Structures are given as C-alpha cells and as structure tokens.
Amino acid sequence: MDFAGKVVLITGASSGIGAASALRFAKASAKLSIVGRNTENLIKVAENCEEENGLKPLSIVADITIEEDVIRIVTETIEHYGKIDVLVNNAGIILMATIQDGVEPLDRIMETNVRGTYMLTQRVIPFIEATKGNIVNVSSVLSTTPLTCVTPYCMSKAALDSFTKCLALELANKGVRVNSVNPGPARTNFFTTAGLSDEHRDALLAGFASSLPLKKICEGEDVAELIVYLASDKASCITGSCIVIDCGINLGKVKTLLYKKTYSRIINFDF
C-alpha cells in the first residue's frame, strides 16, 4: 500500500494505536499531520516516523475538545500541505464509571469521543471531498457489548459507530468513504489510562489472551494495519463498515463469558 503524495491527519497520535498508525503510514510514504496532547510523546513519534521515510511530520499539540484547537489543527495542516487525503479519528478517552457515578464521566467522555471527533470531522470534510479521500474512525468492540464498569465509554463508541454509518451515507455521493475499526483488548496504554496499574493491566491482558479463541490479544500494530488498509485504494468498495479486530471475542457465548470474567476482575482491583 503506497501513500506517496497523500496527506494523512491522525488524532491521538502521541501513543497507542494512534502512534502505531502514524508509523505504519510513514512506512507507506505518507505525509503526516499528527495531533496529540502530550508534547514529549508526540516529538518521539514524529522522530520515529521521519526515520522511516525521511519526511518530517507536522506535529500539532492540541485538544480536540477545544474548538480553537480544532480550527488550528485544520488550518495548520492545510497551510503546511495544501490538502488532506485521510482523516484518522483516533483521539479518545476512557474512564471507569457506571451510572452511579453521575453525569460527569459521561460528559467528559462524550466531549472527546463524540463531540470533539464530530467538530474536527465537520471542518475536515470540505478538504476530504476535494481529494475524494476517506475517514477512518477508531471505535471499539464495546460499542456493541455492554460492560457496566465503563458504561459512558460504551455509549460513546456506540455513538461513533452510528456517526460512521450516517457520515458514510451522507458523503458517498461525493466519492468519500467512511469506516471504523473496532478493536478488542489491545496491548496499548488503554487500561492504564483508565486507572489500572501496570501490574493489573498485564494481569488483565494475560487473562484476556488465555480466554480468547486465538489465545492472544491484538497489538497496536495489528490495528494500525487495518486502519491503513481501510484508508488505501485497496478498500475502495468498503464504506459504512465497522470492522471488528478482536482475536475472536465476538464469537457468540465467548463474548459473554469473557466479559463477565473480566468485569469481575476489574471491580476487585484497587484503583
């Protein structure tokens, strides 16, 4: 897959799946605009990408929940490159919260995972239409699987799936494709961000791996490969799809049993 001459804008690129995606697009010769809130991490990701293809990414320290930052992300990218071919909406947060924790966790998660993504996408669309490019959203298997210890997060990802499908239908006549990737457990900073220690995260991921049909979990690089594929011309007939990458977690009863076991382990952790 060759992205030479194409401009790829990635949010949440300072760690995890976003960082892995930036590196994979760099290997495919893409010109990158990478966005994140962690300046130090973003610099490291940019350096790694430059080592891959000799092209220095445009690094933008920004928060997609702030409208002025959203405007700046698009403005700086267009001023630097003159176009946008691919938007990867990866920025997102997770909080351990149930409905008993009130509305604040819901507001915080929706602000980033839904509202911020919506704002940025709305401003990028004219440029994506001009290049007949495409959009890839990073969702989750939890968009369709209830896990009550992270209820607001599940709700946000369900909303993102619906956004993906609605937007795909709206933009199809402009030649623009919109898809999402829906990862299961992946070896990233996802769970530590949610509040788990490194020790608990490693134990949890080991439990996931032993319970999954494929006896392993996804790496960030695995998800990045799928993102790059969906953004490429090889996926020219795919739009409005929410594609699961989960090592088999969604296979019938396996899903229910696994999440019950996982939930019982999480609630016994001392955060």
TORGUMI-168556 format. One record per residue: x, y, z of N, C-alpha, C in turn. Coordinates in steps of 0.05 Angstrom, whole numbers. Layout:
N
NODE     nX     nY     nZ    caX    caY    caZ     cX     cY     cZ
NODE      X      Y      Z      X      Y      Z      X      Y      Z
...
END
This chain:
271
NODE     nX     nY     nZ    caX    caY    caZ     cX     cY     cZ
NODE     17    -24      0      0      0      0     18     25      0
NODE     13     42    -19     30     65    -23     14     91    -19
NODE     23    108      0     10    133      5     28    157     -3
NODE     46    152    -21     64    173    -30     48    197    -41
NODE     53    221    -31     39    244    -40     13    249    -26
NODE      4    231     -9    -21    234      5    -16    245     33
NODE    -34    262     43    -32    274     69    -52    260     88
NODE    -41    250    110    -57    236    130    -57    251    156
NODE    -80    258    166    -83    272    192    -93    252    213
NODE    -77    249    234    -83    229    255    -85    243    282
NODE   -108    239    296   -110    249    323   -103    228    343
NODE    -97    237    367    -89    217    388    -64    202    380
NODE    -45    216    366    -22    203    354      2    201    372
NODE     -1    210    397     22    211    415     27    184    429
NODE      8    165    426     12    139    440     -7    119    428
NODE     -3     94    436    -22     72    429    -27     68    400
NODE    -52     63    393    -60     58    365    -53     81    347
NODE    -56    106    357    -50    129    341    -21    130    333
NODE     -3    125    352     25    125    346     33    103    327
NODE     21     79    332     27     57    314     17     62    286
NODE     -6     76    283    -16     83    257      1    103    243
NODE     11    123    258     29    142    246     53    129    234
NODE     65    110    249     89     97    240     83     79    215
NODE     60     66    215     53     49    192     47     66    167
NODE     34     89    170     30    107    147     57    118    137
NODE     75    123    156    102    133    148    116    112    131
NODE    114     87    139    126     65    124    115     64     95
NODE     90     74     92     77     74     66     81    101     52
NODE    100    116     62    108    141     49     88    164     50
NODE     70    163     70     50    185     73     63    210     85
NODE     52    233     78     58    258     92     39    260    115
NODE     50    265    139     34    263    163     30    289    178
NODE      6    292    187     -1    313    207    -10    298    232
NODE      6    299    253     -1    283    277     -8    301    300
NODE    -30    294    313    -41    311    334    -42    296    361
NODE    -35    309    382    -36    297    408    -33    318    430
NODE    -38    310    455    -36    329    477    -10    327    492
NODE      4    305    489     30    300    502     53    308    484
NODE     64    331    490     85    343    472    109    324    470
NODE    119    314    492    143    297    492    138    272    475
NODE    115    259    480    109    234    464    106    240    435
NODE     93    263    428     89    270    401    115    274    386
NODE    134    286    400    161    291    388    174    264    381
NODE    172    245    400    184    218    395    171    204    372
NODE    144    206    370    130    193    348    139    206    321
NODE    141    232    321    149    246    296    177    237    288
NODE    195    235    307    223    226    301    223    198    290
NODE    207    180    301    206    153    291    195    152    263
NODE    175    168    257    163    169    230    183    180    210
NODE    198    200    218    218    212    200    240    192    193
NODE    247    176    213    267    155    208    258    135    187
NODE    232    131    186    221    111    167    221    121    138
NODE    213    146    133    211    154    105    225    181     98
NODE    239    192    118    254    216    112    237    241    112
NODE    211    238    117    193    261    116    186    269    145
NODE    191    294    152    185    303    179    155    309    181
NODE    141    296    199    112    301    203    107    329    214
NODE     84    340    208     75    364    221     63    355    248
NODE     74    365    270     65    357    296     49    380    308
NODE     25    374    317      7    395    328     -2    386    356
NODE      7    401    376     -2    396    403    -29    410    406
NODE    -50    394    410    -77    405    411    -96    386    425
NODE   -119    398    433   -140    383    447   -165    386    430
NODE   -176    363    420   -199    365    401   -225    373    415
NODE   -224    375    442   -249    385    455   -250    415    455
NODE   -229    429    447   -228    458    446   -231    467    417
NODE   -252    482    412   -258    490    384   -235    505    371
NODE   -222    523    386   -200    538    375   -177    519    366
NODE   -173    498    382   -152    478    374   -160    463    349
NODE   -186    456    347   -196    442    323   -191    459    298
NODE   -198    485    300   -193    503    278   -164    504    271
NODE   -147    505    291   -118    507    287   -107    481    275
NODE   -117    459    283   -108    433    271   -112    433    241
NODE   -136    441    232   -142    441    203   -127    463    189
NODE   -126    487    201   -112    509    188    -83    503    184
NODE    -69    494    205    -41    488    202    -35    466    183
NODE    -52    446    182    -48    423    163    -51    433    135
NODE    -71    449    129    -75    459    102    -53    479     94
NODE    -45    496    113    -24    515    106      2    500    100
NODE      7    478    114     32    463    111     32    446     86
NODE     10    432     81      9    412     59    -10    420     36
NODE    -29    437     41    -47    445     20    -71    427     15
NODE    -72    404     29    -94    386     25    -95    366     48
NODE   -117    350     49   -119    327     67   -132    305     52
NODE   -119    282     52   -130    258     38   -143    238     57
NODE   -133    236     81   -143    216    100   -145    229    128
NODE   -167    225    141   -170    232    169   -174    207    186
NODE   -157    204    206   -159    181    225   -167    193    252
NODE   -193    189    259   -203    199    284   -197    178    306
NODE   -174    181    318   -166    162    339   -167    173    367
NODE   -167    199    371   -166    210    398   -191    201    413
NODE   -186    193    438   -208    184    455   -199    179    483
NODE   -218    179    501   -211    174    529   -230    153    540
NODE   -222    141    562   -239    121    577   -237    127    606
NODE   -259    124    620   -260    126    649   -275    102    660
NODE   -265     92    682   -281     71    696   -304     85    710
NODE   -328     80    701   -352     94    712   -377     79    705
NODE   -396     79    724   -422     68    720   -442     91    722
NODE   -468     85    718   -488    107    721   -489    117    750
NODE   -480    101    769   -479    110    797   -459    133    802
NODE   -441    136    783   -421    157    786   -430    184    775
NODE   -455    186    767   -466    212    759   -460    218    730
NODE   -465    243    722   -464    251    694   -436    261    686
NODE   -419    268    705   -393    280    698   -376    261    680
NODE   -373    236    687   -358    218    669   -369    217    641
NODE   -396    216    639   -409    216    613   -402    241    597
NODE   -404    264    610   -398    290    597   -369    290    587
NODE   -351    282    604   -322    282    597   -316    264    573
NODE   -327    240    574   -322    221    552   -335    230    526
NODE   -360    239    527   -373    247    503   -360    272    491
NODE   -349    289    508   -336    314    498   -313    307    479
NODE   -298    286    486   -275    278    469   -284    258    448
NODE   -295    236    456   -300    214    438   -321    220    417
NODE   -340    238    423   -361    243    404   -360    273    394
NODE   -363    291    413   -364    319    405   -339    329    391
NODE   -316    323    403   -290    331    391   -286    319    364
NODE   -291    294    362   -289    280    336   -308    292    315
NODE   -332    298    324   -352    310    306   -343    337    296
NODE   -333    354    314   -324    381    307   -301    380    287
NODE   -281    363    292   -259    362    274   -267    351    247
NODE   -283    330    247   -291    318    222   -306    338    205
NODE   -324    353    217   -340    373    203   -322    393    188
NODE   -300    401    201   -283    421    189   -264    409    168
NODE   -259    383    170   -242    370    151   -256    361    125
NODE   -282    357    127   -298    346    105   -294    361     78
NODE   -294    388     77   -290    401     51   -264    393     38
NODE   -243    389     53   -217    382     42   -217    352     34
NODE   -230    335     49   -232    307     42   -248    304     16
NODE   -270    319     14   -286    319    -11   -269    327    -35
NODE   -252    347    -31   -236    357    -53   -216    336    -64
NODE   -207    319    -46   -187    298    -54   -201    271    -59
NODE   -227    270    -54   -242    244    -54   -227    224    -36
NODE   -220    234    -13   -206    218      6   -225    201     24
NODE   -216    195     48   -233    178     65   -227    183     95
NODE   -244    173    111   -243    177    140   -244    150    154
NODE   -226    146    173   -227    121    190   -230    129    219
NODE   -251    120    232   -255    125    260   -246    101    276
NODE   -235    106    299   -226     84    317   -247     81    339
NODE   -263     60    337   -284     54    355   -275     31    374
NODE   -293     13    380   -286     -9    399   -307    -31    397
NODE   -300    -55    405   -320    -76    407   -340    -70    428
NODE   -334    -52    447   -352    -44    468   -375    -27    457
NODE   -374    -20    432   -397     -5    420   -422    -23    419
NODE   -417    -49    419   -440    -68    416   -441    -88    439
NODE   -422    -85    458   -421   -104    481   -423    -88    507
NODE   -444    -92    523   -446    -77    548   -426    -86    569
NODE   -412    -67    580   -394    -72    602   -398    -49    622
NODE   -413    -56    644   -424    -34    660   -403    -19    676
NODE   -379    -29    679   -358    -13    693   -348     10    676
NODE   -355     10    650   -347     32    632   -371     40    615
NODE   -395     43    628   -419     49    613   -417     74    595
NODE   -407     97    605   -405    120    587   -387    115    563
NODE   -365    100    567   -347     94    544   -362     77    523
NODE   -377     57    532   -392     40    514   -412     57    498
NODE   -425     76    511   -444     93    498   -431    111    477
NODE   -407    121    484   -393    138    465   -384    123    440
NODE   -376     98    443   -368     83    419   -392     74    402
NODE   -414     69    415   -439     63    400   -446     87    383
NODE   -444    111    395   -449    136    380   -430    139    357
NODE   -405    132    361   -385    134    340   -391    116    317
NODE   -400     91    322   -408     73    301   -431     85    285
NODE   -450     96    298   -473    108    284   -464    132    267
NODE   -446    148    278   -434    170    264   -420    160    238
NODE   -405    139    241   -392    127    218   -411    120    195
NODE   -433    107    202   -452     98    182   -467    121    170
NODE   -476    140    187   -490    163    177   -473    180    158
NODE   -448    184    166   -430    200    151   -423    186    124
NODE   -420    160    125   -414    145    101   -436    149     80
NODE   -461    148     90   -484    151     72   -485    180     61
NODE   -479    199     79   -481    227     71   -460    235     50
NODE   -436    223     53   -414    231     36   -409    213     12
NODE   -424    191     10   -419    172    -12   -421    184    -40
NODE   -440    203    -43   -443    215    -70   -421    235    -76
NODE   -404    240    -57   -381    257    -62   -356    240    -66
NODE   -359    214    -66   -336    196    -70   -319    193    -46
NODE   -330    199    -22   -315    197      3   -325    172     18
NODE   -306    156     27   -312    133     43   -308    139     73
NODE   -324    126     90   -321    129    119   -325    101    132
NODE   -305     93    148   -307     67    161   -296     70    189
NODE   -301     49    205   -288     48    232   -275     21    236
NODE   -255     22    254   -243     -3    264   -252     -6    293
NODE   -259    -30    300   -270    -35    327   -252    -56    341
NODE   -231    -47    354   -213    -66    367   -224    -77    393
NODE   -216   -102    398   -220   -114    425   -197   -106    442
NODE   -191   -121    463   -168   -115    480   -142   -113    464
NODE   -127    -92    468   -102    -88    454    -80    -80    473
NODE    -56    -88    467    -33    -82    484    -24    -53    480
NODE    -39    -34    491    -32     -6    490    -34      6    518
NODE    -35     33    520    -38     46    546    -67     49    553
NODE    -85     35    540   -114     38    543   -123     34    572
NODE   -115     12    584   -124      5    611   -110     22    633
NODE    -85     29    628    -72     46    648    -84     74    648
NODE    -92     83    625   -106    109    624   -132    108    639
NODE   -145     84    639   -170     81    653   -166     79    683
NODE   -141     76    692   -137     76    721   -123     51    732
NODE   -117     31    714   -104      7    724    -74     11    726
NODE    -62     -2    746    -32     -1    748    -21    -19    726
NODE      5    -17    720     18    -34    700     14    -63    707
NODE     16    -69    733     14    -97    742    -14   -108    737
NODE    -35    -92    743    -62   -101    739    -68   -103    709
NODE    -57    -84    694    -62    -85    665    -50   -110    653
NODE    -25   -117    660    -12   -141    649    -28   -166    657
NODE    -38   -167    682    -53   -190    691    -79   -192    675
NODE    -92   -169    671   -117   -168    656   -113   -177    628
NODE    -93   -167    614    -88   -175    587    -80   -204    584
NODE    -66   -214    604    -59   -243    603    -85   -259    606
NODE   -103   -250    623   -129   -264    626   -145   -263    600
NODE   -145   -240    587   -159   -238    561   -147   -258    541
NODE   -120   -257    539   -107   -274    519   -113   -303    523
NODE   -113   -312    548   -118   -341    553   -147   -348    547
NODE   -165   -329    548   -194   -334    545   -204   -332    516
NODE   -188   -318    499   -197   -313    472   -193   -337    454
NODE   -210   -341    434   -207   -364    416   -179   -366    404
NODE   -167   -343    396   -140   -344    384   -117   -345    405
NODE   -125   -344    430   -105   -345    452    -84   -323    451
NODE    -92   -300    442    -75   -277    441    -92   -252    440
NODE    -79   -229    444    -93   -203    441    -80   -187    419
NODE    -93   -167    409    -82   -150    388    -60   -133    399
NODE    -41   -128    381    -21   -107    386    -31    -81    372
NODE    -20    -59    381    -27    -34    368    -21    -34    338
NODE      0    -48    331      8    -50    303    -12    -66    286
NODE    -25    -85    298    -46   -100    284    -69    -82    276
NODE    -78    -65    295    -99    -47    289    -91    -26    268
NODE    -66    -17    270    -55      2    251    -56     -9    223
NODE    -50    -34    220    -50    -47    193    -78    -46    181
NODE    -98    -50    198   -126    -49    188   -134    -21    181
NODE   -126     -2    197   -131     26    191   -119     34    164
NODE    -94     27    160    -81     34    135    -94     21    111
NODE   -102     -4    115   -117    -18     93   -142     -3     86
NODE   -158      3    106   -184     17    101   -180     44     88
NODE   -158     57     94   -152     83     82   -140     81     54
NODE   -133     57     46   -120     54     20   -140     49     -3
NODE   -129     51    -27   -146     45    -51   -155     16    -52
NODE   -141     -2    -38   -149    -30    -38   -177    -34    -25
NODE   -185    -15     -9   -211    -16      4   -232      2     -9
NODE   -229      6    -35   -245     26    -49   -275     19    -50
NODE   -282     -6    -44   -311    -14    -44   -322    -16    -15
NODE   -307     -8      4   -315    -10     32   -322     17     44
NODE   -347     20     52   -355     45     66   -379     39     84
NODE   -380     53    106   -401     49    126   -397     24    142
NODE   -373     12    142   -368    -13    156   -354     -7    183
NODE   -362    -23    203   -349    -22    229   -336    -49    232
NODE   -310    -50    227   -296    -76    224   -282    -83    251
NODE   -290   -106    261   -280   -116    286   -253   -129    283
NODE   -235   -123    301   -209   -137    302   -204   -144    332
NODE   -210   -169    339   -213   -175    368   -203   -203    375
NODE   -190   -217    357   -180   -245    364   -202   -264    372
NODE   -227   -258    363   -249   -276    367   -267   -270    390
NODE   -264   -247    403   -280   -241    427   -310   -240    421
NODE   -318   -234    396   -346   -231    389   -359   -257    380
NODE   -347   -279    385   -358   -305    376   -378   -316    397
NODE   -402   -307    394   -424   -318    410   -420   -318    440
NODE   -422   -341    453   -421   -343    482   -394   -335    492
NODE   -373   -337    476   -346   -330    485   -346   -301    495
NODE   -360   -284    480   -361   -255    487   -373   -252    515
NODE   -396   -263    519   -410   -260    545   -394   -271    568
NODE   -383   -295    565   -368   -307    587   -342   -291    593
NODE   -329   -282    571   -304   -267    575   -308   -241    590
NODE   -329   -226    581   -333   -201    594   -343   -204    622
NODE   -358   -225    628   -366   -229    656   -342   -234    673
NODE   -324   -251    663   -299   -256    678   -283   -231    682
NODE   -280   -216    660   -264   -191    661   -276   -171    680
NODE   -302   -168    679   -316   -148    696   -311   -156    725
NODE   -313   -181    732   -310   -190    760   -282   -184    769
NODE   -262   -185    751   -235   -179    759   -230   -150    762
NODE   -242   -134    744   -237   -105    746   -248    -93    771
NODE   -272   -101    779   -285    -89    802   -271    -97    828
NODE   -254   -117    827   -239   -125    851   -212   -111    853
NODE   -205    -96    831   -180    -82    832   -182    -57    849
NODE   -160    -50    862   -159    -26    879   -147     -4    863
NODE   -163     14    853   -152     35    835   -138     57    851
END
